[in-house]
Amino acid sequence: MGKRPYKREYELQVARGEHENRMERQRARRAMDKKGVSRKGKDVSHVKALAKGGKNSDGYYLESPSKNRARNGEKPTSKK
């Protein structure tokens, strides 16, 4: 088995636009940490899914992982 092509994987991530979304998620997590909010056991959920063109400026909040991941990009019915 050969070496894993990390450079190629990164290039593909950038080409598919996944890299920018990953950076948006990271910025949202860091912003929550900076506010002093405990994220333990929670996901940072975006109001408009990043996969559907959302950004942090659209808004984000903490949500349980099961709710955040079960939605599959659908608009949330209520924010808590």
C-alpha positions, 0 to 999 in steps of 0.5 A, a space after each residue: 500500500 502506498 503513501 496517502 496523497 494528502 496534497 492531492 486530497 487537499 487540491 480536490 477539497 479546494 476544487 469542490 469548495 469543501 475547504 471554504 465550508 470547513 473554514 466557515 465551520 471552524 470560524 463559527 466554532 471559534 466564535 462560540 468559544 470566544 463568547 465563552 459558550 460551552 459547546 460540550 455535546 453540541 453542534 454549531 448549526 448554521 441557519 442556512 446550510 453551508 452546503 446550500 450556500 450559507 455563511 456565518 453571517 446568515 447566523 448560527 446557533 448551538 443544537 444537539 448533534 442528532 437534530 443538526 445532522 438529521 435535518 439534511 439541510 432542511 430549514 429548521 422549524 424553531 431555534 432554541 
